[in-house]
Amino acid sequence: MSSPRNHMVLLLMNAGVFVVIGSLLSRLHVLQEWMGISYADFSWVLFSFSCGAVISNLVGGQLIRWQGPKRILSLAMACIVLSLCGFLEKPSYAGLIALWTLFSFGFGTSMIILFSQAGTLQNQQEKGGMSFYQGISGVGVILGMGFGWLANSHHFPLDLHFPLVGFGLALCMVFLIRAFEPLHQDQSEESAPFRITFTLVLLGCINFFLLLSVSQVITWSGILLRDKFQFKDAMAGFGSLGFLVTETGVRFVGDRLKRRLGSSILLAGGGTLCAVSLLLVFTFQYAPAALFGMIGAGLFSGTIQPTLLSLCSLEKGNIAKNMAFVLLFQSLAFLVGPILSGTIAEQVGLFEIYLFSSLMSFMIVLFSVSFARWGHATVASSSPSGDSRGI
């Protein structure tokens, strides 16, 4: 069982990794300009991020089983730190892609470990908690974006910013990983061979369309606000920041909403309202409407991923492998998303990205309805008390 000290270590590591992500996300539009690359070339940089994440999802579960969560978490953090320190000098375009791939491998592997640990903790305590855990992730992202906003405001160079973030992460993780004591499932569950179930496929598809939809808000909002509404660099990050603030805030009440409404309603309802919010950006093409739509998308999509990851942790078998499978769909969304959105931006326009995102959110609704009808059988019997209603 987890001690309160170990639970706090887990939360701090989770927050720390997402502080790094937030710090980088808020400077994507600056990175594109600094490198002097087109929308299409920038989309391939984002594609390389997805490649690293896909590799981590394919091998992460096996690596964790082979060497244990603690050693592989150390490896993941080392990959993140090394990639960020690679920006001490401005990289070539090929070098940027290599660094971004290494970074995403480390980040993807750490996500598998930290989220599977959160799922194990939820099952051991026999109560929901994944939404709160991802709320802490959001707090980390917001703090990181705050640092990024300050860096944008003061035109802080990327070849100093990224390495400093890497050094800071290394310093924190040296102490946290030493204090970390991984949680374990029952031996029979942990050693069970991986089995792809219909439930895991449905949850993976929901995750795929969720990330294919909302990741475009984070990736392209700064460029949209800068290029279409003449926002300065310091202000262009407000769209993604507003998205993340509302996404994070709703996650702190997400477990309560899930108990009250049920998982299926939360998935389908969130997908519907997120789609409507994103459609506002495309329909009105007006700065206040764009910001309102981005903020609404965060609010209504915020509980979707915690809900599906919570359901994933209830599936029989090794949680890390199940989680890696569901997160693989997320990585595939990051894989095809930059290509699709970059093509749309280059060939059609930036606003049309949000029409595409809205359509992807409606796909969440279709798969959520399918899950409600056919996908819940294997999780209902093992659901923690107070968490089974409405699955």
N, C-alpha and C positions, 0 to 999 in steps of 0.2 A: 504493500500500500504506500501511497505517496505521503511524505511528511510535508507540513506547511512550508518548510524551508525549501524543499525540492520543488514544490509547486511554484514558489516565488521565482526560483532560478529559471524554471521553464518559461514563465511569463516574461521575465527580463530578457532572456535570449530571443524570444519571439519578437518582443518590442524592438530590440536592438537591430535585428536583421531588417525589419521593416522601416526603421529610421533610415537605414542605408538606401533602401528602395525609394522611399519618398524623396530623399535628397537628390537622387538621380533623376527621378521622374519629373521633378519641377524644372529640370534644366535640359530636357530633351530638345526643346526648340532652340536653345542656345547651342547645344551640341551640333545640331544640324547646320546652323549658321557658321559656327566655329570651324567645322570641317569643310564648309563650302560645297555641300553636296545637294543634289536635287531631291524632290519628294520621292521619286522612284528609287534613287540610290539609298535614301534614308530608310525606305521600307525594307531594303535588303539587310540593313543593320539590325532592324527589329526582327527580321526573319532569322538572323543568326542567333539572337537571344532565344528564340523558340527552339532552334536546333539543340542548343545546350540543355534546355529544359526537357526536351524529348529524350535525349540520351540519359539524363538523370532519372527520368521516370521508368525507362526500360531496364536500367541496371541498379537503381537505387535500392529497391527492395531486397535484391539478392546480396548486394554489398552489405546491407545492414544485418542480414541474417548471417553472413560470413564473418564479419569483423565486429559486429555489435554497434548499437546506436552512437556510443560515445566516440569511438575512433572515427567513424564515418562522418559524424558531425564536425569533428576537428578537421578532417580532410575538406569538407564543404566550405568551412570558414576560411581555410587556407586558400582555396580557389578564389573566393570573393576578394580577399585582401590582395592577393597577387595581381588579379585583374585590375583592381583600382590603382595599385601602385604603378601599373604599366602606363598610366597617363602622366607620369612625371615628365615625359616628352611627348609632344603631339604625335600621335601615331599616323601611319599611312592608312588609307582606306581599308586595305587588307588587314593591317594590324588592328584597326578598330573592330573589325568583324571577329577576329580571333579573341580579342579581349572580352568582347561582349558575349561570345560563346562560352568562354571560361567562367565569366561571372554568372551566367544563367545556369550553368551546370552546378556550381556551388549553391546558388540560391534554390534551385529546384530540389536538390538533395536535402538541403536543410529543411525545406517545407515538408517533405515526406516524413522526416524524423519528428519535427516539432508537432505537426498535425496528428500523426499517429500516436504520439505520446499523449496529446490532448484527448484523443479518442479513447485511449486506454484508461486515462484518468476518469473520463466521463462514465465509462462502464463500471469501473471499480467503485465509484461513489454512487452509482445507480441514480444519477440525475443528469439532466441536460446541462451543458456548459460550453458547447462549441461556439455558440454565438458570442458569448462573453469573451472567450479566448480570441476570436477573430476581431472583436471590438478592440482588444489590446493591440492587435496587429494594426488596426486602423489608426489608433493613437500614435503608434510608432511612425506610420506613414505621414501623418499630419505634422508631427514634430520635424521629420526629415524635410518635408516640403517647406516648413517654416524656415529651416536653415537654408534651403535652396532659394527661397524668396529673398532672404537677406543677401545671399550671394548674387542673385540677379540684380538686386537694387544697387549693390555696390560694385557691379561688374567684376566680381571676383573671378579670376581666371580658372578655367576647368583643370588646367594642368597642376594647379595647387589644390583645388577643391576636392577632386576625386581621390588623390593620394592621402590627403588628410583624413577623409572619411574612412579609408582603408586602415590607416594607422589607429584611428580611434576604435574601430571595430575589433582590431586585433588585441588592443589593450584590454577591452572589456571582456572579450571571449576567453582570454587566458585564465581569468579568475572564474568566470561562470561555468566553463566546461569542466574545470577541475572540481567544482562543487556539484556538478550534475550527476545524479544517480538515476539511470534510465528505469522506467517502469516496464514490467513484463506481463504478458498474458499468461493464461494457463498453458502448460507445456504442450498439451494436445492441440490447442488452437494455434500456438505460435509456430509449431513444426508442421502444421497441416499443409499439404500441397495446394498451390494456388488454383482456384477454380473460378472461371468466368461465369457469373450468373446473370440472368436477365435483369435483375435489380441493379447490379453494378453497371451493366450496359446503359440502362435508362438514366441512372444517376450521372454517368459519364457524359451522355448526350446533353443532358440539361447543363452540365458544367461547360461543355463545349460551346453551346450557343450563348450561355451567359457571358463567357469571356470574349467570344467573338463579337458580342454586342458592346459591353461596357468598356472593354479595353480601348476601344476607339475614342471614347471620351477622354481617357487619360492621355493617350498617345497624341491625339490631334487637336485637343482643345486649345493648347497654347498657340499652335500654328494658326488655327482658325481665328482666334481672337486677335492675334498680331496682324495677320495678313488681310483679313476681311473687315475688321473693325478698328484697326490701327491702335490696338492696345500696345503699350510699351512692354518691354521684356519683364519688367518688375511686376506688371499687372496681368500679363498673359497667363500666368499660372493660376489665376483665381477660379477659372472654370473647373479644372481638375481638383483644386483645393476644396471648392464648394461641394463637388461630387463626393470627395472622400470624407468631409466633415459629416454630411448627412448619412452616408453609408456607415460610418463608424458609430454615430449616435444611435441609430436604430438597432444596431447589433447589441447594444447593452440592454435592450428590452426584447431582443429576439427570442430568447428562451421562453420568456413569459408569453409572447405572442404565439409561439409554437404550441405551448400547452393549451392556450385558449382557443386558437383557430384550427390547429392541426397542420401537419406538414404539407399536405396536398394543397390546401387553400393558400397557404403562405407561398408556395412555389408558383402556382398558377396565377394568383392575384398579383404577386410581385412582378411576374413577367409581363402581365397585361399593362399595369400602370407604368412600368419602366419603358415599354414600347411607346406608349402615348407621350411620355415625357421627351423621349428622343425625337419623336416625330415633330414636336414643337420647334426644335432647332431647324429642321429642314423646311417646315411650312412657312414660318414667319421671317427667317433670315434677318433678325433684328437683335442687337446685342442683349437687351434685357431678356428677351424670349430665349435666346441661346443659353444665357446663364441660368435662367429659371429651369429650362429643360435639363441641363447638366446636373443641377442640384436635385431635381426631382428624380432623375435616373438613379442617383446615389441612394436616395431615401427608399425607393421602392425595390431596388435590387439588393439592398444591403443584407437582407436575411436569407437570400436564396442559397448562396454557397454554404453558410454555416449549417443550414437545414440539410442540404444534401450530404455534406461531410459527416454530420451527425448520424444520418441514416447509413452511410457507408461504414461507419465504425461499428454498427450493430450487425453487419453481415458476418456470417461464420467464416473462420479462417484467420490467417495472419493479417492484422490490421495494417501493418506497413505495406504489405503487398497489395491489399485491397485499395488502400489510399493512393498508392503509386499508380494503380490502374485508372482510377477516377481522375487523378491529376494529370495523367497522360492525355486525356481528352482536352484538358485545359491547355496543355502545351501544344497540342495539335491546332487548337484555335489560335494560339499565338503564332504558330507556324504559317497558317494560311491567311490569317488576318492581315498582317502587314502587306502581303502581296496584293490581296484584294483591295485593301484601303488605299495603298499606294497607287495602284492602277486607277482607282476611282478618282483620287485626288489629282493625278496627272492628266487623265484623259477626259474626265467629266467635271469635277469640282469638289471643293472641300465640304460644302453643305450636303452633297449627296452621300457622303460617308455616314451621315446621321440617319438618312432614310434607310440605308443598308442595315445600320445598327438596330433600327426600330423593327425591321423585318426579322432580324435574328432573335430579338426579344419575344416576338410572337411565337417563334419556334419553341421557346422555353415553355410556353403555355401548352402547346400540343404534347410535348413529352411529359409534362407534369400531369396532364389528364391521363396519359397512358400509364404513368407510374401509379396513379391513384386506383386505376382499374386492375392492372395486372402485375405491378412490380413490388407490392408490399408484403407478399406472403412470407418471404424468408427473413424479414426483419421484425415482423410483428411479435413473434414468439420470444425474441430476445431483447425487446425494447425495455430500457430502464423504466422503473416506476415513474408515472407522471409524464412519460414521454411518448406513449403509444397512441394517444388520442388523435384521431384524424390522419393517421399514417396512410 
